[in-house]
Amino acid sequence: MVGVLGFQAKLANGFDYLDALDKSLLFFEAQRSGKLPGDQRIKWRGDSATQDGYPQRVNLVGGYYDAGDHVKFGLPMAYSVTMLSWGAIQNRREITAANQMGHVLSAIKWGTDYFIKAHTQPYVLWGQVGDGDSDHYCWERPEDMTTPRTAYKIDQNNPGSDLAGETAAALAAASIVFRPYDSSYADLLLAHAKQLFQFADKFRGLYDDSIPCASKFYTSSGYADELLWASSWLYHATKDRSYLKYVSDNAASLGGTGWAVREFSWDNKYAGAQILLYKVLLDGEGKEYTEVLKQYQAKAEFFVCACLQKNSGYNVPKTPGGLLYLHEWNNLQYVSAAAFLVSVYSDYLAAAYGVLKCPDGVVQPSEILSFSKSQVDYILGKNPKALSYLVGYGPAYPTHIHHRGSSIPSKSILPEIVGCVDGFDKWYHRPEGNPNVIYGALLGGPDKNDNFLDDRSSYEQTEPTISGTAPLIGLFSKFQELYQGIQTFNKTKFKVQTSCKLIADYDIFANLLQVKEAHRPIHPHHHLTSIQDPVTFYHTVTKTWVTGKETQYRHQVVIKNTSEKTISSLKLAFDHLSGPLWGLTATAVKNTFELPQWMHGLQPGAECTVVYVQGGPQATISVISYE
């Protein structure tokens, strides 16, 4: 009772969105398939499915399990990566300020690395590993998996435009996220995205016609939306107007300006594409396509007005407690997607100093954002049950999660193999709660009357999905800053005096903040500073061009003194440096540099900017010595 009262008192002051953000990112670690990395934080998980693809002579190790089972379904996995990436694009500064960008990049990269391996030829994409029927006959840990790991693909004779299109969208969106940190990797993602979009468009068909065993679990309603969705993301990633021409020329035939929808999900991307194209219009990039983009805008507004219950009766249904309610099975994944999309639209509208004119009234951007927050707060506990549907968050949350790995003790506690049937007998029907807390899992949630049954057999309500949690990353980071005051530099203009140069105002400084978390979790061998090092490096690519057959990159590194003392005699090693470098003084040792003598050291908080030019990957920087 004290805990519940304390939680209700906390509700008056808002939720701890930062804690919710951190836990949501842990969920993606719990869903990892394959060989786990050394920095894995969910210790009750172990390596699993390490032979995926080998019977087909292709490496399909990695990726994510979609929900409480052990099948790797390509369509919802790709959608989840797209949504993770969109959250990182839209809320880059907020995620960085929350010190979570490294974990977000890791979550995205775990998916994109898998997609790269699965895209073995221009017109071949492996879209599923495992069979849903046989998998559901067993209740076992992924580490003990005994069910078949058959791999399924799409190709030009067995197409899947929806699957290839969504994967192209995921890789294009991820390329935007990685561009400031690792431009070579971003280029690789974009190359695969372009090929996959061409595959999706040239050889059209439904992926579940080519992979029939997927139809019972993730049936596709069509592929037209994915084609528009992928082309929209490719335009944002490349600014190549041929992709804008595509969405304009095919606006009517693919339904982009014809379909007005009330759902945004792993299956239906129309509203997402419409809002993405609305941004193109707001950015003044429409030009000859402006009139068509305005038609996309009108459909985007239909979706937002329907969520806000201001669409002249054509609204999204809601529960008595105020939750959007679209489907009986795993409804909260549709809620999180809608809440995220509405919040993005609110940002776009606010940036344009606009208002939304719904059939039932004019709506300000702040009102749209408040609606998004109401859905997030319902998820976190502001609901008739006073129950958090994000596992591990708050004092009261469900404990009988429909999730195999969570429901059986880890190998370190129970080392013997838990067999297929034993899992059902001993653990599935066990009345106690799950022994492993699967932090950050967004459950299916309550029914249309706000009722909820905390029971593993009630899979419609107690099973989590990666497609449900993915949109929350952007939402939690946004609301953490707006309502709990993460210290960022977005309130006023200011000047920062450094030893190397004057940084003019917030706009430039914010760009430096955006790369703060780039290095630690993504490439363990690229650790740029140790815990003891008094400086931090912010690495970004500011320009690219082609010389002969090689792409050249202008790398900018900001060196910041993050200690409380003045640093002098700083000596740095630039491993893998192949081009010229400016801003530091070269020593007698190759690729070793020190601060210029005229600087007389770096004061606490001061920065120095270094520039180097080369082809290929960025250099790895390490501290050799300092005083």
N, C-alpha and C positions, 0 to 999 in steps of 0.2 A: 504493500500500500504506500509506503514512504517513497519507493522508487517511482511508482506511477504518479504520485502527487508531484514529485520533483520533476518528472518529465513534463507534466502538464504546466508546471510553472515555467519550465524552459520554453514551452511553446509560445508563451506570451512574448518572449524575447526573440523568437525565431529559432530555426534549427541550426545544428552544427553541420553546415554543408561541406566543410573541409573534411570532416570525419567521414561523411557519406561518400565524398569523392575518393578518398584514399581506399575505402573498403570496396568501392565499385571496381577500382583497378585491380584489387586483389582477386576478384572473381575471374578475371581473364587469365590470371596465373593458374587458378584452380582448374580452368577448362583446357589448359594446354595439353596437346598430344605430342608424343615423340620424346626425344632426349631432352630432359629439363636442364636449364642453364645453372651455373654455379650460384647466381644471385637470386634463385627462386625463393620467394618469401613464404609460399604455402608449403610447409614442410610435410604435411600428411600426404601430399601427392608425390609420386615417383615416376620413373620412366615408363612409357607405355606405347604400344603399337609401333615399335621401333623397326618393324619389317614391312611397313605399309608400302605397297607398290612393287615390292620385290618380285612377286610372281609374274608381274607384267613387265619386269625389267625396267622399272622407272622408280625413282626415289620420291615417294610421297610421304615421307616421315615429317611430322610437324603439323601445324595448323591447329584448329580448335574443334573440340566436341561441341555440338550445338546446344545441348541442354543437359538433362539428367542421364542421357544414354551415352553411347560411345561411337556413334556414327558421325563422320565428317561430311555434312551436307554443304555443298559448295555455294548454293544460292544464299541461304541465310548467313553463312560465314562471310561472304563477300559484302553483303549489305551491312553487316556489323562493322567491318573494316571501313566501309565508306562513311558510316555514321561516326565512328571514332575519329576519322580524319576530318570530317566536317566540324566536329566539336573542337578539334585542335586548331583548325583554320579560323573559325569564328571567335574563339576565346583563347587565342594563343597567349596574349598578355596575362590574362587571368590565371591560366594554368601554370604559366611560368612563375608568376608571383606566388602561387600556392605551392611552389617547389615540387610540382608533379609532372612537368613536361617530360622528364626522362622516362618515367613509368608509362606515360601515354605513348611515347614513341616506341617503347618496347612492345606494348600491346599491339600497336599497328604493325610493327615489323614482324612479329610472330606470324601474322596473317599474310603479309605481302611476300615474305620469304617463301612461304608455302605456295602461294599462287604462281610465283616465278617458276618453281619446280614443277608445278602441275601443268604449266603451259609449255609443253615439250616441243611443239611445232607450231608454226603460225596458225594452222587450222586444226589444232588438237588441244583440248583442255580436259584434264581429268577432273570430273565434277563431283565425285563421291567416293568415299572409302567406307566399307561396311554395309551391311544389309539391315534395314530397320526391323524387319520381321524377326529374323534370327536373333538380333541384338535384344529385342524386347522379350524374348523367351528366357533370358538370363538376368539375374541380379548379382553382379559381381563388380569388383573394383577394376578400373582400367588396367592396373598393374597385373591383374590375374586373367585378363581377357582371353576367352576361349572361342568366341564366336568368329565366323569367317570374316576376313578383312578383304573381301573382293573389291577391286577398284573399277570404277565405271567412268567412261569418257564420252565427250562429244567430239565430232569431227565433221568434215564437209558432207559425208554421207549420212550422218546421224547428228544433225545440228541442234543447237540450243541457244538461240539468240538471247533469251532472257538471262541464262547463266553467263554466257560470254559477255553480254552487255553489262551486267552488274559487276563482274570481275574487272572489266575495263574501267568502269566508274570508280571502283575501289582503288585501283592502281593509279589512276589519274589524280584522284583526290589526295592520296598518300604522297604523290610526287610533290604536290604543293606544300604539304607539311614538312617533308624532308629537305626541300630546296635550300633553306638557309643553313642547314647543318651538314649535309652530305650531298652535294650536287651530282656527283657521279651516280650515287644510288638513285636519286630522283630521276636522272636521265634513263636509267635502266627500267624503272617502274613505268615511265612514260612510253618507252619503246614497246613494252609488252601491252600497255593499255591501247596504243594505236593499233597494233596487230589484232588484238582481241575485238576491238570495235569493228574493224574491217571484216573479221570472221563473222561476227554477230549479224552484220548488215548484209553481207554477201550470201551467206547460207542461212536462210531463215527457217526457224522451226522452234517448237517448244522443247525445252530440255527434258521434261518428264515423259515425252514421247520417246526420246532416245535413251533415257535412264528410267524405265518404268517403275522400278522399285522405289523411286523418290516420290511418286505421285500420291501415295497414301499419307505422306508426312508433310511434304512441302509442294503441293500442287500449284502450278503456275496458272494464273488467270490470263496470261498473254505476255508477249514480248515487246509490244510497241512502246510501252512506257520505258522499258530498260534501254531501248535504242535512243530515245530522246534524253533520258537521264545520263547515259554514257557520253553522248555528244555534248551535252551541257557541261559536264565535268571536264571533258577534254578541251572545250573552249576556255574554261577558266584556268586550266593548267598550261595552255599553250598560247592563248590569244590568237590562234589560227582561225581566221574568219570562215574557213570552209566548214568548220563545225557549227558555226552560227548559221551559215547558209543551209546546212542539213536540217536543223531544227525549224527553220523557216519554211523550206521547201516541203518538208514532211509534216508540218504542223497539223494539217487537217487529216491527212491519210493515216497518220499514227495516233491521232486522237488528242494531241497536246492542247489544241485550242477547242476541242469538242467535248472532252470529258471534264466535267466538274465533279470532283470527288469529295468524300467526307472521311476518307481513310488514307493514311500514309504508313507503309509497312514494307517488310521484306518482299512482299508480292506486288504492291501497288506503289509505283514511284511518281505518278503523275504530279501530285501536289509538290513533291520535292523539286522536280524539274521545272515546274511553273514558277516556283519561288526563286530558284537559281537564275532563271531567265529574266525575272523581274529585276534582279540585281543588275544584270547587263543593261537593262533600260535605265535604271537609276544612275549607273556609272557613265551614262552618255555614250555608250559604245554601240547602240543599236543601229544608228544611221539608216541605211536603206531597209533594214529589217524592223524598224521602229513600230510600224502598224501591226505586224504580226506579234511582236513582243508585247504589245498592249493587250492583245487577245489572251496571251499567256497570263498576263497580269490579272485580267478579269477572273480567270479560273483560279488563280492563287487566292484572290480575295474571297471567292466563294468558299474555299476551304477554311480560311481563317474565320470568316463570319459564321460558318456552320459550327465551328468549335466554340465560338463565343456565344452561341445561342441567339444570334441576331440575323438569321438568314431567312426570315419570313416563313418559318416553320420547317424549312429543310435543314434541320440541325442535327448534330451528332447526339444520339441519345445519352442521357446521364442517369446515374443512380440517384436515389434520394439524398445521399450524402455529397453529391456534387462531382462525382467521378465520371469522366467520359466512359461510355460503355458500348463497345462495338462487337465483341465476340465472346462467346462463353468460354472458349479455350484460350488461356493465357492472355487475358484482356489487357493487362498492364503493359505488355510490349507495344500495343497500339497507343496506349496513353502516353508512354514516355516518348514515342516517336512524334506524336502530335504536339506534345508540350515543347519539344525541342524545335520543331519546325515553326511553330507559332512564335517562339522567342526569337528565332532568326529573322522572321518577317518583321517583328517589332523593331529589331536593330536596324534593318534596312530602311524601314519607314521613318524611324527617328532620325537617321542620318540624312534623310531627304527632307526633314522638317514637314512631313506629311501627316495626314490623318486617313483612317480607313472609313469609307462610306459604305456601311452595310445597309441592307433593306430596312432594318429595324433601328437605324440610328448611326450617328457618327461616333467613331471610336478613336481615342488617342493611343499612341504607342505604349504609354505607361499602363493603360488599361489592358492592352493585349498581353504585356509582360506579366501583369498581375494575375491574369488567368493562367498563364503558364506556371507561375509559381504556385497557384492553388492546386494544380494537379501534382506537382512535385511534393508539396507539403502533405497532401493526402497520402501519397506513397510512404512518406516518412513518419506518419502517425497522426496527422490531423484528420481523423476519420471517425465514423461512429464506433468503431471497435477500439480506438486508441492504440492501434497495432501498427508497427512498422512492417511494411512488406519488402523492405530491403534487409536481408538477413544479416544479423550481427550489428545492426544500427539501432540505438535506443535501448530502453530497458525492457521492452516487450516486442518480441518478434516471433514468428513461427519457428518451430524446432523439428518438425517432422517433414523434412524436405524430400520431395521426390527426386532424389539424386543418388546414384549408386555409390560413387566415391565418398560422398559425405556421410552416407548411412552406415558404412562399415569401417571399423577401426583401421588405421594405417598399418602398413607392413611392419613398421618399427614396433608396434604394439601387438599386432596379431600377424606374425610372420608366415604362418601356414596359409596355403592357398584356400580361398573361399570359393567353392565350386558354384556352378550355375544354379543348381537347385538349392544348395545350402544357403545361398544368399537370400532367397525368398523365405526359406523356413526360419532362419535364425535372425535375419536383419530387416527384411522388408516388412514383415508382420510384427516386428518388435514394438511394444507399446511405448518404450522410452524414446526420447528425442535422439536426433542424429549425434553420434560421438564427435564428428568433425564439423565445426561451424564453417559454412561456406560463405564467408564474408562477401558482401556486395552483390549477392544473387537477388535479382528482382524476380519475385515470384509471379505466378499467374494472377493472383489477387482475388478480390471478393467477387461475388455474383452481382446480378443487376439490382439486388436489394441491399447491397453492402454487407452481406453475410459471407462468412469465411469458415472453412473447415480445415483445421490444422491436422491433416492426415496424409500419409505418403500415397495412399491409394487414390486420393483426390488430386490426380495429376493436373487437371485443368486449372487448379488453384495453387498447387504447391510445387510445381516444376518450374525452375528458372530457365532462361534462355540468354545466349549472348546477344541476340538481337534486341532483347528487352533492356539489358543493362547498357548497351553501347551509347544510346542517345543521352543517358544520364551524365556522362562524363562532361560534356559541354554545359549541361544545365547546372550541375552542382558547382562547377568552377565559376560560372557567371553569378549565381546567387550568393556564393561565398563572398565575392567582392562587393556586390551591391548591398547586401544586407548584414554582413558581418565585418566589413572593413579591412580586408587584407590591405596592407600598406603598399599601394602602388603609386605611380606618379602621374595620375590622370586627372587631377583636380585643378592644378594651376600651372601656368607656364613658369619656368625657372631656368637659371643658368648654372652650369657646373664647370668650375675651373679645374683643369687638370694640368699635369706637368708637360703633356705633349701638345695639347690643343684645347680649344674652347668648344665644348659641345653646346650648340646653340640653344636648343629648347627641348621640351619633353618629347616631341615627335621623334627626334633622333635618338634620344636616350631610351625610349620605349623599344625601339628596334634592337638596341643592345640587350635589353632585358629579355627579349624574346628568345635568345639563344643560350640563356643561362644554364639550362639543364641538358644541353645537347649530348654531352659526352659520356656520362657515367654508365647508364645501363645498356646502351645500344651496342657499343663495341668494347667489351671489357679490355681489349688490348690497346684501346685508345684513351685510357685514363690520362687526362691532361694535367691533373694535379692530384697529389695525395692529400690526406687529411691534414698533414703538417704544413703543406705549402701555403705561403701567405698570399699567393696571387691566384686569381681565377682568370681563365681565358674564355672570351666570347668570340666564337669563330663563325663567320658567314661568308657567302659568296656574293660579291656585289656586281659582277659582270662576267659574261662569257662571250667568246667569239671563236671562229674557226680559222686556223692557220694550216693550209694544205689539207691534210686529212685528219688533223688532230684538233680537238676542242681545247681551247685554253680557258683558264678560270682565274679571275682576280679574287684572291682570298684576302679578307680583312680580319685581323685578330686584334681585339681590344684586351689589353693586359690591365687588370685592376688589382690594386692592393686591397685585399679584404682583411688585412690584419689591423691591429691598433698601433703599429709602429712604422716608422719610415724604413723603407727597404733600399739598400744600396748594394752595389756590386752584384746585381742580379745576372746570373748566367743561365742561358736557356739552350736546349738542344732541339733542333727541328729535324726529326727523322723523316725520311721519304721526301725531303725537299729537293726539287730538281730544277727550280727556276730562280730568278733574282728576287731579292728581299730588300725592302726599304723600311727604315724606322729604327733599326738597331745597328750596332757596330759589330762587324765580323771579327772573330778571334782567329788565332792560328790553327785552331782545330776545325775541320770541315763541318759545316752546318751547325756551328756553335756560335751564339751571339750574346752580346751583353748590352746593357743600357748605354746610350751615348753619354760621354763624360759631362756634357753641358747640362744634363738633367739633374745631377747631384742627388739622384734617388727618387723614389716614389713616396709621396706623403700618404698617410692612411686615407683610403677612399679615392685616391688619384688614379688616373688611367693613362695609358699610352697606346697609341694605335700603330700597328704593324701591317704592312701590305706585302704580299708576294704573289707571283704569277707563275703558273705551271699547268701542264695538262695532267689528267688522271686524278687520283684521290688526293684529298687534302693531307698536309703534313701533320705529323703527330708531335706535339710540343710537350716537353718535360723540363722541370726545374733541376739544374745541376747543382747550383750553389747560390747563396745570397748572404748578405749581412744585415 
